[in-house]
């Protein structure tokens, strides 16, 4: 999943659940500035940060290995 799709998915889920950025930041332990940068596409969050946000939103972060030759 490309970063822009990931950002869109998390932001849409937050909005669907009617959770403010402030509330999500507080519940996830992610700084509000970090969350705002992430949602605006300006940040470069760690996998841990994305996991924290996804967890609060009832989402699961998965990585898959594709069958692709190098």
Predicted model as a PDB file, atoms N, CA, C, CB and O in Angstrom, pLDDT in the B-factor column:
MODEL        1                                                                  
ATOM      1  N   UNK A   1       0.854  -1.175   0.000  1.00 51.00           N  
ATOM      2  CA  UNK A   1       0.000   0.000   0.000  1.00 51.00           C  
ATOM      3  C   UNK A   1       0.895   1.231   0.000  1.00 51.00           C  
ATOM      4  CB  UNK A   1      -0.969   0.002   1.226  1.00 51.00           C  
ATOM      5  O   UNK A   1       1.804   1.349   0.821  1.00 51.00           O  
ATOM      6  N   UNK A   2       0.639   2.115  -0.895  1.00 74.00           N  
ATOM      7  CA  UNK A   2       1.430   3.336  -0.958  1.00 74.00           C  
ATOM      8  C   UNK A   2       1.087   4.228   0.220  1.00 74.00           C  
ATOM      9  CB  UNK A   2       1.194   4.078  -2.285  1.00 74.00           C  
ATOM     10  O   UNK A   2       0.003   4.132   0.794  1.00 74.00           O  
ATOM     11  N   UNK A   3       2.022   5.096   0.573  1.00 79.00           N  
ATOM     12  CA  UNK A   3       1.838   5.946   1.742  1.00 79.00           C  
ATOM     13  C   UNK A   3       0.571   6.793   1.647  1.00 79.00           C  
ATOM     14  CB  UNK A   3       3.042   6.844   1.920  1.00 79.00           C  
ATOM     15  O   UNK A   3      -0.145   6.936   2.638  1.00 79.00           O  
ATOM     16  N   UNK A   4       0.281   7.357   0.471  1.00 87.00           N  
ATOM     17  CA  UNK A   4      -0.910   8.201   0.346  1.00 87.00           C  
ATOM     18  C   UNK A   4      -2.188   7.403   0.600  1.00 87.00           C  
ATOM     19  CB  UNK A   4      -0.962   8.843  -1.047  1.00 87.00           C  
ATOM     20  O   UNK A   4      -3.136   7.931   1.182  1.00 87.00           O  
ATOM     21  N   UNK A   5      -2.227   6.156   0.180  1.00 91.00           N  
ATOM     22  CA  UNK A   5      -3.391   5.295   0.423  1.00 91.00           C  
ATOM     23  C   UNK A   5      -3.495   4.965   1.910  1.00 91.00           C  
ATOM     24  CB  UNK A   5      -3.297   3.991  -0.413  1.00 91.00           C  
ATOM     25  O   UNK A   5      -4.595   4.924   2.461  1.00 91.00           O  
ATOM     26  N   UNK A   6      -2.376   4.735   2.549  1.00 91.00           N  
ATOM     27  CA  UNK A   6      -2.354   4.456   3.984  1.00 91.00           C  
ATOM     28  C   UNK A   6      -2.873   5.652   4.765  1.00 91.00           C  
ATOM     29  CB  UNK A   6      -0.935   4.095   4.446  1.00 91.00           C  
ATOM     30  O   UNK A   6      -3.690   5.501   5.673  1.00 91.00           O  
ATOM     31  N   UNK A   7      -2.400   6.840   4.412  1.00 92.00           N  
ATOM     32  CA  UNK A   7      -2.850   8.062   5.070  1.00 92.00           C  
ATOM     33  C   UNK A   7      -4.356   8.225   4.897  1.00 92.00           C  
ATOM     34  CB  UNK A   7      -2.105   9.291   4.507  1.00 92.00           C  
ATOM     35  O   UNK A   7      -5.073   8.500   5.859  1.00 92.00           O  
ATOM     36  N   UNK A   8      -4.824   8.055   3.678  1.00 94.00           N  
ATOM     37  CA  UNK A   8      -6.244   8.211   3.374  1.00 94.00           C  
ATOM     38  C   UNK A   8      -7.082   7.210   4.169  1.00 94.00           C  
ATOM     39  CB  UNK A   8      -6.492   8.035   1.867  1.00 94.00           C  
ATOM     40  O   UNK A   8      -8.131   7.568   4.704  1.00 94.00           O  
ATOM     41  N   UNK A   9      -6.633   5.978   4.248  1.00 95.00           N  
ATOM     42  CA  UNK A   9      -7.373   4.932   4.956  1.00 95.00           C  
ATOM     43  C   UNK A   9      -7.504   5.257   6.439  1.00 95.00           C  
ATOM     44  CB  UNK A   9      -6.685   3.577   4.776  1.00 95.00           C  
ATOM     45  O   UNK A   9      -8.587   5.134   7.010  1.00 95.00           O  
ATOM     46  N   UNK A  10      -6.413   5.667   7.058  1.00 96.00           N  
ATOM     47  CA  UNK A  10      -6.444   5.989   8.488  1.00 96.00           C  
ATOM     48  C   UNK A  10      -7.291   7.229   8.739  1.00 96.00           C  
ATOM     49  CB  UNK A  10      -5.018   6.202   9.029  1.00 96.00           C  
ATOM     50  O   UNK A  10      -8.082   7.256   9.682  1.00 96.00           O  
ATOM     51  N   UNK A  11      -7.138   8.245   7.916  1.00 96.00           N  
ATOM     52  CA  UNK A  11      -7.915   9.470   8.092  1.00 96.00           C  
ATOM     53  C   UNK A  11      -9.416   9.203   7.908  1.00 96.00           C  
ATOM     54  CB  UNK A  11      -7.441  10.547   7.099  1.00 96.00           C  
ATOM     55  O   UNK A  11     -10.234   9.692   8.687  1.00 96.00           O  
ATOM     56  N   UNK A  12      -9.773   8.430   6.882  1.00 97.00           N  
ATOM     57  CA  UNK A  12     -11.182   8.100   6.654  1.00 97.00           C  
ATOM     58  C   UNK A  12     -11.767   7.315   7.815  1.00 97.00           C  
ATOM     59  CB  UNK A  12     -11.340   7.306   5.365  1.00 97.00           C  
ATOM     60  O   UNK A  12     -12.910   7.546   8.209  1.00 97.00           O  
ATOM     61  N   UNK A  13     -10.997   6.394   8.364  1.00 97.00           N  
ATOM     62  CA  UNK A  13     -11.479   5.609   9.508  1.00 97.00           C  
ATOM     63  C   UNK A  13     -11.703   6.517  10.715  1.00 97.00           C  
ATOM     64  CB  UNK A  13     -10.475   4.481   9.862  1.00 97.00           C  
ATOM     65  O   UNK A  13     -12.702   6.380  11.420  1.00 97.00           O  
ATOM     66  N   UNK A  14     -10.784   7.433  10.950  1.00 97.00           N  
ATOM     67  CA  UNK A  14     -10.925   8.375  12.061  1.00 97.00           C  
ATOM     68  C   UNK A  14     -12.189   9.202  11.891  1.00 97.00           C  
ATOM     69  CB  UNK A  14      -9.692   9.297  12.159  1.00 97.00           C  
ATOM     70  O   UNK A  14     -12.944   9.391  12.844  1.00 97.00           O  
ATOM     71  N   UNK A  15     -12.421   9.692  10.683  1.00 98.00           N  
ATOM     72  CA  UNK A  15     -13.595  10.516  10.404  1.00 98.00           C  
ATOM     73  C   UNK A  15     -14.883   9.705  10.489  1.00 98.00           C  
ATOM     74  CB  UNK A  15     -13.474  11.155   9.025  1.00 98.00           C  
ATOM     75  O   UNK A  15     -15.892  10.208  10.984  1.00 98.00           O  
ATOM     76  N   UNK A  16     -14.868   8.467  10.019  1.00 98.00           N  
ATOM     77  CA  UNK A  16     -16.046   7.590  10.099  1.00 98.00           C  
ATOM     78  C   UNK A  16     -16.445   7.371  11.550  1.00 98.00           C  
ATOM     79  CB  UNK A  16     -15.768   6.232   9.414  1.00 98.00           C  
ATOM     80  O   UNK A  16     -17.630   7.356  11.884  1.00 98.00           O  
ATOM     81  N   UNK A  17     -15.447   7.202  12.406  1.00 98.00           N  
ATOM     82  CA  UNK A  17     -15.704   6.977  13.834  1.00 98.00           C  
ATOM     83  C   UNK A  17     -15.967   8.284  14.582  1.00 98.00           C  
ATOM     84  CB  UNK A  17     -14.522   6.250  14.472  1.00 98.00           C  
ATOM     85  O   UNK A  17     -16.248   8.278  15.780  1.00 98.00           O  
ATOM     86  N   UNK A  18     -15.872   9.407  13.862  1.00 98.00           N  
ATOM     87  CA  UNK A  18     -16.085  10.731  14.456  1.00 98.00           C  
ATOM     88  C   UNK A  18     -15.132  10.998  15.623  1.00 98.00           C  
ATOM     89  CB  UNK A  18     -17.530  10.865  14.931  1.00 98.00           C  
ATOM     90  O   UNK A  18     -15.520  11.500  16.678  1.00 98.00           O  
ATOM     91  N   UNK A  19     -13.873  10.640  15.387  1.00 98.00           N  
ATOM     92  CA  UNK A  19     -12.815  10.861  16.379  1.00 98.00           C  
ATOM     93  C   UNK A  19     -11.991  12.053  15.910  1.00 98.00           C  
ATOM     94  CB  UNK A  19     -11.910   9.577  16.566  1.00 98.00           C  
ATOM     95  O   UNK A  19     -11.518  12.078  14.774  1.00 98.00           O  
ATOM     96  N   UNK A  20     -11.822  13.030  16.775  1.00 98.00           N  
ATOM     97  CA  UNK A  20     -11.018  14.196  16.411  1.00 98.00           C  
ATOM     98  C   UNK A  20      -9.540  13.830  16.404  1.00 98.00           C  
ATOM     99  CB  UNK A  20     -11.278  15.367  17.384  1.00 98.00           C  
ATOM    100  O   UNK A  20      -9.133  12.823  16.984  1.00 98.00           O  
ATOM    101  N   UNK A  21      -8.754  14.652  15.745  1.00 98.00           N  
ATOM    102  CA  UNK A  21      -7.303  14.443  15.757  1.00 98.00           C  
ATOM    103  C   UNK A  21      -6.779  14.512  17.186  1.00 98.00           C  
ATOM    104  CB  UNK A  21      -6.588  15.492  14.868  1.00 98.00           C  
ATOM    105  O   UNK A  21      -5.903  13.737  17.569  1.00 98.00           O  
ATOM    106  N   UNK A  22      -7.309  15.428  17.962  1.00 98.00           N  
ATOM    107  CA  UNK A  22      -6.865  15.591  19.350  1.00 98.00           C  
ATOM    108  C   UNK A  22      -7.124  14.333  20.170  1.00 98.00           C  
ATOM    109  CB  UNK A  22      -7.568  16.785  19.997  1.00 98.00           C  
ATOM    110  O   UNK A  22      -6.269  13.884  20.934  1.00 98.00           O  
ATOM    111  N   UNK A  23      -8.321  13.771  19.999  1.00 98.00           N  
ATOM    112  CA  UNK A  23      -8.677  12.554  20.742  1.00 98.00           C  
ATOM    113  C   UNK A  23      -7.826  11.373  20.301  1.00 98.00           C  
ATOM    114  CB  UNK A  23     -10.165  12.224  20.555  1.00 98.00           C  
ATOM    115  O   UNK A  23      -7.340  10.612  21.138  1.00 98.00           O  
ATOM    116  N   UNK A  24      -7.642  11.214  18.998  1.00 98.00           N  
ATOM    117  CA  UNK A  24      -6.821  10.112  18.498  1.00 98.00           C  
ATOM    118  C   UNK A  24      -5.387  10.238  18.995  1.00 98.00           C  
ATOM    119  CB  UNK A  24      -6.848  10.073  16.964  1.00 98.00           C  
ATOM    120  O   UNK A  24      -4.775   9.247  19.392  1.00 98.00           O  
ATOM    121  N   UNK A  25      -4.860  11.437  18.975  1.00 98.00           N  
ATOM    122  CA  UNK A  25      -3.494  11.654  19.467  1.00 98.00           C  
ATOM    123  C   UNK A  25      -3.395  11.263  20.939  1.00 98.00           C  
ATOM    124  CB  UNK A  25      -3.070  13.133  19.274  1.00 98.00           C  
ATOM    125  O   UNK A  25      -2.450  10.586  21.345  1.00 98.00           O  
ATOM    126  N   UNK A  26      -4.363  11.687  21.728  1.00 98.00           N  
ATOM    127  CA  UNK A  26      -4.346  11.389  23.160  1.00 98.00           C  
ATOM    128  C   UNK A  26      -4.474   9.893  23.430  1.00 98.00           C  
ATOM    129  CB  UNK A  26      -5.470  12.137  23.865  1.00 98.00           C  
ATOM    130  O   UNK A  26      -3.719   9.334  24.226  1.00 98.00           O  
ATOM    131  N   UNK A  27      -5.431   9.248  22.765  1.00 98.00           N  
ATOM    132  CA  UNK A  27      -5.665   7.818  22.995  1.00 98.00           C  
ATOM    133  C   UNK A  27      -4.521   6.939  22.507  1.00 98.00           C  
ATOM    134  CB  UNK A  27      -6.940   7.395  22.318  1.00 98.00           C  
ATOM    135  O   UNK A  27      -4.252   5.886  23.085  1.00 98.00           O  
ATOM    136  N   UNK A  28      -3.856   7.368  21.454  1.00 98.00           N  
ATOM    137  CA  UNK A  28      -2.794   6.546  20.859  1.00 98.00           C  
ATOM    138  C   UNK A  28      -1.418   6.833  21.454  1.00 98.00           C  
ATOM    139  CB  UNK A  28      -2.749   6.769  19.364  1.00 98.00           C  
ATOM    140  O   UNK A  28      -0.496   6.028  21.320  1.00 98.00           O  
ATOM    141  N   UNK A  29      -1.285   7.979  22.109  1.00 98.00           N  
ATOM    142  CA  UNK A  29       0.031   8.359  22.625  1.00 98.00           C  
ATOM    143  C   UNK A  29       0.928   8.951  21.549  1.00 98.00           C  
ATOM    144  CB  UNK A  29       0.710   7.161  23.245  1.00 98.00           C  
ATOM    145  O   UNK A  29       2.139   9.069  21.737  1.00 98.00           O  
ATOM    146  N   UNK A  30       0.335   9.320  20.426  1.00 97.00           N  
ATOM    147  CA  UNK A  30       1.063   9.949  19.327  1.00 97.00           C  
ATOM    148  C   UNK A  30       0.859  11.457  19.460  1.00 97.00           C  
ATOM    149  CB  UNK A  30       0.572   9.418  17.918  1.00 97.00           C  
ATOM    150  O   UNK A  30      -0.252  11.914  19.730  1.00 97.00           O  
ATOM    151  N   UNK A  31       1.898  12.206  19.277  1.00 97.00           N  
ATOM    152  CA  UNK A  31       1.790  13.651  19.391  1.00 97.00           C  
ATOM    153  C   UNK A  31       0.829  14.224  18.356  1.00 97.00           C  
ATOM    154  CB  UNK A  31       3.157  14.291  19.242  1.00 97.00           C  
ATOM    155  O   UNK A  31       0.757  13.740  17.226  1.00 97.00           O  
ATOM    156  N   UNK A  32       0.094  15.258  18.751  1.00 97.00           N  
ATOM    157  CA  UNK A  32      -0.865  15.882  17.846  1.00 97.00           C  
ATOM    158  C   UNK A  32      -0.166  16.438  16.611  1.00 97.00           C  
ATOM    159  CB  UNK A  32      -1.632  16.994  18.565  1.00 97.00           C  
ATOM    160  O   UNK A  32      -0.676  16.304  15.499  1.00 97.00           O  
ATOM    161  N   UNK A  33       0.972  17.046  16.793  1.00 96.00           N  
ATOM    162  CA  UNK A  33       1.722  17.585  15.646  1.00 96.00           C  
ATOM    163  C   UNK A  33       2.116  16.452  14.694  1.00 96.00           C  
ATOM    164  CB  UNK A  33       2.992  18.351  16.127  1.00 96.00           C  
ATOM    165  O   UNK A  33       2.029  16.606  13.476  1.00 96.00           O  
ATOM    166  N   UNK A  34       2.546  15.324  15.245  1.00 96.00           N  
ATOM    167  CA  UNK A  34       2.916  14.163  14.428  1.00 96.00           C  
ATOM    168  C   UNK A  34       1.721  13.677  13.629  1.00 96.00           C  
ATOM    169  CB  UNK A  34       3.464  13.024  15.309  1.00 96.00           C  
ATOM    170  O   UNK A  34       1.837  13.393  12.437  1.00 96.00           O  
ATOM    171  N   UNK A  35       0.565  13.582  14.289  1.00 96.00           N  
ATOM    172  CA  UNK A  35      -0.650  13.126  13.614  1.00 96.00           C  
ATOM    173  C   UNK A  35      -1.061  14.093  12.510  1.00 96.00           C  
ATOM    174  CB  UNK A  35      -1.793  12.964  14.621  1.00 96.00           C  
ATOM    175  O   UNK A  35      -1.419  13.665  11.413  1.00 96.00           O  
ATOM    176  N   UNK A  36      -1.013  15.381  12.789  1.00 96.00           N  
ATOM    177  CA  UNK A  36      -1.391  16.373  11.779  1.00 96.00           C  
ATOM    178  C   UNK A  36      -0.450  16.321  10.575  1.00 96.00           C  
ATOM    179  CB  UNK A  36      -1.388  17.784  12.388  1.00 96.00           C  
ATOM    180  O   UNK A  36      -0.891  16.420   9.430  1.00 96.00           O  
ATOM    181  N   UNK A  37       0.835  16.168  10.837  1.00 95.00           N  
ATOM    182  CA  UNK A  37       1.795  16.049   9.736  1.00 95.00           C  
ATOM    183  C   UNK A  37       1.519  14.785   8.918  1.00 95.00           C  
ATOM    184  CB  UNK A  37       3.245  16.030  10.279  1.00 95.00           C  
ATOM    185  O   UNK A  37       1.560  14.810   7.688  1.00 95.00           O  
ATOM    186  N   UNK A  38       1.240  13.694   9.606  1.00 94.00           N  
ATOM    187  CA  UNK A  38       0.947  12.431   8.932  1.00 94.00           C  
ATOM    188  C   UNK A  38      -0.265  12.572   8.025  1.00 94.00           C  
ATOM    189  CB  UNK A  38       0.714  11.315   9.955  1.00 94.00           C  
ATOM    190  O   UNK A  38      -0.212  12.202   6.852  1.00 94.00           O  
ATOM    191  N   UNK A  39      -1.361  13.108   8.564  1.00 95.00           N  
ATOM    192  CA  UNK A  39      -2.591  13.219   7.783  1.00 95.00           C  
ATOM    193  C   UNK A  39      -2.467  14.210   6.625  1.00 95.00           C  
ATOM    194  CB  UNK A  39      -3.734  13.633   8.684  1.00 95.00           C  
ATOM    195  O   UNK A  39      -3.188  14.101   5.633  1.00 95.00           O  
ATOM    196  N   UNK A  40      -1.564  15.166   6.749  1.00 94.00           N  
ATOM    197  CA  UNK A  40      -1.380  16.129   5.661  1.00 94.00           C  
ATOM    198  C   UNK A  40      -0.381  15.621   4.618  1.00 94.00           C  
ATOM    199  CB  UNK A  40      -0.908  17.471   6.222  1.00 94.00           C  
ATOM    200  O   UNK A  40      -0.161  16.270   3.595  1.00 94.00           O  
ATOM    201  N   UNK A  41       0.223  14.454   4.884  1.00 91.00           N  
ATOM    202  CA  UNK A  41       1.174  13.879   3.941  1.00 91.00           C  
ATOM    203  C   UNK A  41       2.573  14.451   4.073  1.00 91.00           C  
ATOM    204  CB  UNK A  41       0.687  14.085   2.548  1.00 91.00           C  
ATOM    205  O   UNK A  41       3.441  14.170   3.246  1.00 91.00           O  
ATOM    206  N   UNK A  42       2.796  15.249   5.102  1.00 90.00           N  
ATOM    207  CA  UNK A  42       4.108  15.882   5.285  1.00 90.00           C  
ATOM    208  C   UNK A  42       5.025  15.081   6.205  1.00 90.00           C  
ATOM    209  CB  UNK A  42       3.933  17.281   5.842  1.00 90.00           C  
ATOM    210  O   UNK A  42       6.241  15.267   6.178  1.00 90.00           O  
ATOM    211  N   UNK A  43       4.469  14.217   6.997  1.00 84.00           N  
ATOM    212  CA  UNK A  43       5.268  13.476   7.959  1.00 84.00           C  
ATOM    213  C   UNK A  43       5.805  12.183   7.386  1.00 84.00           C  
ATOM    214  CB  UNK A  43       4.460  13.188   9.186  1.00 84.00           C  
ATOM    215  O   UNK A  43       5.427  11.755   6.295  1.00 84.00           O  
ATOM    216  N   UNK A  44       6.681  11.581   8.136  1.00 87.00           N  
ATOM    217  CA  UNK A  44       7.244  10.287   7.786  1.00 87.00           C  
ATOM    218  C   UNK A  44       7.214   9.419   9.043  1.00 87.00           C  
ATOM    219  CB  UNK A  44       8.704  10.427   7.215  1.00 87.00           C  
ATOM    220  O   UNK A  44       8.248   9.197   9.672  1.00 87.00           O  
ATOM    221  N   UNK A  45       6.017   8.925   9.409  1.00 90.00           N  
ATOM    222  CA  UNK A  45       5.869   8.214  10.676  1.00 90.00           C  
ATOM    223  C   UNK A  45       6.553   6.855  10.672  1.00 90.00           C  
ATOM    224  CB  UNK A  45       4.410   8.040  10.998  1.00 90.00           C  
ATOM    225  O   UNK A  45       6.740   6.235   9.625  1.00 90.00           O  
ATOM    226  N   UNK A  46       6.917   6.415  11.850  1.00 92.00           N  
ATOM    227  CA  UNK A  46       7.482   5.080  12.000  1.00 92.00           C  
ATOM    228  C   UNK A  46       6.355   4.052  11.918  1.00 92.00           C  
ATOM    229  CB  UNK A  46       8.257   4.949  13.345  1.00 92.00           C  
ATOM    230  O   UNK A  46       5.178   4.392  12.029  1.00 92.00           O  
ATOM    231  N   UNK A  47       6.728   2.819  11.726  1.00 92.00           N  
ATOM    232  CA  UNK A  47       5.751   1.733  11.719  1.00 92.00           C  
ATOM    233  C   UNK A  47       5.068   1.675  13.078  1.00 92.00           C  
ATOM    234  CB  UNK A  47       6.425   0.370  11.380  1.00 92.00           C  
ATOM    235  O   UNK A  47       3.870   1.401  13.157  1.00 92.00           O  
ATOM    236  N   UNK A  48       5.808   1.928  14.140  1.00 95.00           N  
ATOM    237  CA  UNK A  48       5.238   1.924  15.480  1.00 95.00           C  
ATOM    238  C   UNK A  48       4.148   2.987  15.622  1.00 95.00           C  
ATOM    239  CB  UNK A  48       6.333   2.150  16.522  1.00 95.00           C  
ATOM    240  O   UNK A  48       3.104   2.725  16.220  1.00 95.00           O  
ATOM    241  N   UNK A  49       4.378   4.170  15.084  1.00 95.00           N  
ATOM    242  CA  UNK A  49       3.386   5.241  15.135  1.00 95.00           C  
ATOM    243  C   UNK A  49       2.125   4.843  14.376  1.00 95.00           C  
ATOM    244  CB  UNK A  49       3.965   6.542  14.556  1.00 95.00           C  
ATOM    245  O   UNK A  49       1.013   5.035  14.867  1.00 95.00           O  
ATOM    246  N   UNK A  50       2.298   4.294  13.194  1.00 95.00           N  
ATOM    247  CA  UNK A  50       1.149   3.857  12.391  1.00 95.00           C  
ATOM    248  C   UNK A  50       0.391   2.759  13.129  1.00 95.00           C  
ATOM    249  CB  UNK A  50       1.607   3.354  10.995  1.00 95.00           C  
ATOM    250  O   UNK A  50      -0.840   2.741  13.126  1.00 95.00           O  
ATOM    251  N   UNK A  51       1.112   1.858  13.750  1.00 95.00           N  
ATOM    252  CA  UNK A  51       0.484   0.777  14.522  1.00 95.00           C  
ATOM    253  C   UNK A  51      -0.349   1.341  15.671  1.00 95.00           C  
ATOM    254  CB  UNK A  51       1.556  -0.187  15.071  1.00 95.00           C  
ATOM    255  O   UNK A  51      -1.469   0.885  15.901  1.00 95.00           O  
ATOM    256  N   UNK A  52       0.174   2.313  16.383  1.00 97.00           N  
ATOM    257  CA  UNK A  52      -0.560   2.925  17.500  1.00 97.00           C  
ATOM    258  C   UNK A  52      -1.866   3.557  17.019  1.00 97.00           C  
ATOM    259  CB  UNK A  52       0.311   3.986  18.199  1.00 97.00           C  
ATOM    260  O   UNK A  52      -2.914   3.371  17.636  1.00 97.00           O  
ATOM    261  N   UNK A  53      -1.800   4.300  15.922  1.00 97.00           N  
ATOM    262  CA  UNK A  53      -2.998   4.944  15.382  1.00 97.00           C  
ATOM    263  C   UNK A  53      -4.013   3.899  14.931  1.00 97.00           C  
ATOM    264  CB  UNK A  53      -2.632   5.871  14.209  1.00 97.00           C  
ATOM    265  O   UNK A  53      -5.195   3.986  15.263  1.00 97.00           O  
ATOM    266  N   UNK A  54      -3.548   2.923  14.181  1.00 96.00           N  
ATOM    267  CA  UNK A  54      -4.435   1.879  13.664  1.00 96.00           C  
ATOM    268  C   UNK A  54      -5.091   1.107  14.802  1.00 96.00           C  
ATOM    269  CB  UNK A  54      -3.659   0.919  12.756  1.00 96.00           C  
ATOM    270  O   UNK A  54      -6.277   0.787  14.728  1.00 96.00           O  
ATOM    271  N   UNK A  55      -4.344   0.809  15.839  1.00 97.00           N  
ATOM    272  CA  UNK A  55      -4.863   0.048  16.966  1.00 97.00           C  
ATOM    273  C   UNK A  55      -6.035   0.768  17.628  1.00 97.00           C  
ATOM    274  CB  UNK A  55      -3.758  -0.204  17.986  1.00 97.00           C  
ATOM    275  O   UNK A  55      -7.064   0.154  17.907  1.00 97.00           O  
ATOM    276  N   UNK A  56      -5.883   2.056  17.877  1.00 97.00           N  
ATOM    277  CA  UNK A  56      -6.953   2.841  18.499  1.00 97.00           C  
ATOM    278  C   UNK A  56      -8.190   2.880  17.597  1.00 97.00           C  
ATOM    279  CB  UNK A  56      -6.466   4.276  18.797  1.00 97.00           C  
ATOM    280  O   UNK A  56      -9.316   2.911  18.094  1.00 97.00           O  
ATOM    281  N   UNK A  57      -7.989   2.877  16.292  1.00 98.00           N  
ATOM    282  CA  UNK A  57      -9.095   2.954  15.344  1.00 98.00           C  
ATOM    283  C   UNK A  57      -9.695   1.586  15.014  1.00 98.00           C  
ATOM    284  CB  UNK A  57      -8.628   3.619  14.074  1.00 98.00           C  
ATOM    285  O   UNK A  57     -10.559   1.479  14.144  1.00 98.00           O  
ATOM    286  N   UNK A  58      -9.238   0.547  15.706  1.00 97.00           N  
ATOM    287  CA  UNK A  58      -9.778  -0.798  15.482  1.00 97.00           C  
ATOM    288  C   UNK A  58      -9.297  -1.413  14.183  1.00 97.00           C  
ATOM    289  CB  UNK A  58     -11.281  -0.759  15.486  1.00 97.00           C  
ATOM    290  O   UNK A  58      -9.989  -2.227  13.572  1.00 97.00           O  
ATOM    291  N   UNK A  59      -8.114  -1.020  13.773  1.00 97.00           N  
ATOM    292  CA  UNK A  59      -7.527  -1.523  12.536  1.00 97.00           C  
ATOM    293  C   UNK A  59      -6.309  -2.378  12.871  1.00 97.00           C  
ATOM    294  CB  UNK A  59      -7.138  -0.354  11.587  1.00 97.00           C  
ATOM    295  O   UNK A  59      -5.753  -2.292  13.966  1.00 97.00           O  
ATOM    296  N   UNK A  60      -5.914  -3.189  11.925  1.00 93.00           N  
ATOM    297  CA  UNK A  60      -4.746  -4.045  12.101  1.00 93.00           C  
ATOM    298  C   UNK A  60      -3.739  -3.741  11.005  1.00 93.00           C  
ATOM    299  CB  UNK A  60      -5.142  -5.546  12.085  1.00 93.00           C  
ATOM    300  O   UNK A  60      -4.086  -3.675   9.826  1.00 93.00           O  
ATOM    301  N   UNK A  61      -2.507  -3.561  11.400  1.00 87.00           N  
ATOM    302  CA  UNK A  61      -1.439  -3.303  10.441  1.00 87.00           C  
ATOM    303  C   UNK A  61      -0.821  -4.641  10.048  1.00 87.00           C  
ATOM    304  CB  UNK A  61      -0.360  -2.332  11.033  1.00 87.00           C  
ATOM    305  O   UNK A  61      -0.359  -5.395  10.904  1.00 87.00           O  
ATOM    306  N   UNK A  62      -0.816  -4.930   8.741  1.00 87.00           N  
ATOM    307  CA  UNK A  62      -0.281  -6.186   8.240  1.00 87.00           C  
ATOM    308  C   UNK A  62       0.761  -5.913   7.176  1.00 87.00           C  
ATOM    309  CB  UNK A  62      -1.399  -7.075   7.682  1.00 87.00           C  
ATOM    310  O   UNK A  62       0.648  -4.959   6.407  1.00 87.00           O  
ATOM    311  N   UNK A  63       1.753  -6.742   7.141  1.00 81.00           N  
ATOM    312  CA  UNK A  63       2.750  -6.737   6.074  1.00 81.00           C  
ATOM    313  C   UNK A  63       2.681  -8.089   5.393  1.00 81.00           C  
ATOM    314  CB  UNK A  63       4.197  -6.442   6.621  1.00 81.00           C  
ATOM    315  O   UNK A  63       2.628  -9.130   6.048  1.00 81.00           O  
ATOM    316  N   UNK A  64       2.681  -8.062   4.089  1.00 82.00           N  
ATOM    317  CA  UNK A  64       2.633  -9.311   3.329  1.00 82.00           C  
ATOM    318  C   UNK A  64       3.855  -9.417   2.440  1.00 82.00           C  
ATOM    319  CB  UNK A  64       1.344  -9.398   2.484  1.00 82.00           C  
ATOM    320  O   UNK A  64       4.352  -8.421   1.915  1.00 82.00           O  
ATOM    321  N   UNK A  65       4.321 -10.621   2.284  1.00 82.00           N  
ATOM    322  CA  UNK A  65       5.413 -10.881   1.349  1.00 82.00           C  
ATOM    323  C   UNK A  65       4.768 -11.323   0.052  1.00 82.00           C  
ATOM    324  CB  UNK A  65       6.427 -11.966   1.898  1.00 82.00           C  
ATOM    325  O   UNK A  65       4.036 -12.311  -0.001  1.00 82.00           O  
ATOM    326  N   UNK A  66       5.058 -10.566  -0.991  1.00 79.00           N  
ATOM    327  CA  UNK A  66       4.524 -10.917  -2.299  1.00 79.00           C  
ATOM    328  C   UNK A  66       5.462 -11.911  -2.953  1.00 79.00           C  
ATOM    329  CB  UNK A  66       4.337  -9.660  -3.189  1.00 79.00           C  
ATOM    330  O   UNK A  66       6.666 -11.905  -2.695  1.00 79.00           O  
ATOM    331  N   UNK A  67       4.923 -12.743  -3.779  1.00 81.00           N  
ATOM    332  CA  UNK A  67       5.714 -13.706  -4.509  1.00 81.00           C  
ATOM    333  C   UNK A  67       6.300 -12.979  -5.722  1.00 81.00           C  
ATOM    334  CB  UNK A  67       4.857 -14.956  -4.932  1.00 81.00           C  
ATOM    335  O   UNK A  67       5.757 -13.038  -6.825  1.00 81.00           O  
ATOM    336  N   UNK A  68       7.400 -12.306  -5.493  1.00 75.00           N  
ATOM    337  CA  UNK A  68       8.008 -11.521  -6.548  1.00 75.00           C  
ATOM    338  C   UNK A  68       9.495 -11.827  -6.589  1.00 75.00           C  
ATOM    339  CB  UNK A  68       7.757 -10.010  -6.336  1.00 75.00           C  
ATOM    340  O   UNK A  68      10.172 -11.818  -5.561  1.00 75.00           O  
ATOM    341  N   UNK A  69       9.986 -12.093  -7.764  1.00 74.00           N  
ATOM    342  CA  UNK A  69      11.411 -12.385  -7.922  1.00 74.00           C  
ATOM    343  C   UNK A  69      12.189 -11.077  -7.875  1.00 74.00           C  
ATOM    344  CB  UNK A  69      11.687 -13.146  -9.257  1.00 74.00           C  
ATOM    345  O   UNK A  69      11.732 -10.047  -8.370  1.00 74.00           O  
ATOM    346  N   UNK A  70      13.361 -11.134  -7.277  1.00 68.00           N  
ATOM    347  CA  UNK A  70      14.219  -9.956  -7.192  1.00 68.00           C  
ATOM    348  C   UNK A  70      15.018  -9.750  -8.423  1.00 68.00           C  
ATOM    349  CB  UNK A  70      15.130 -10.054  -6.031  1.00 68.00           C  
ATOM    350  O   UNK A  70      15.792  -8.796  -8.505  1.00 68.00           O  
TER     351      UNK A  70                                                      
ENDMDL                                                                          
END                                                                             
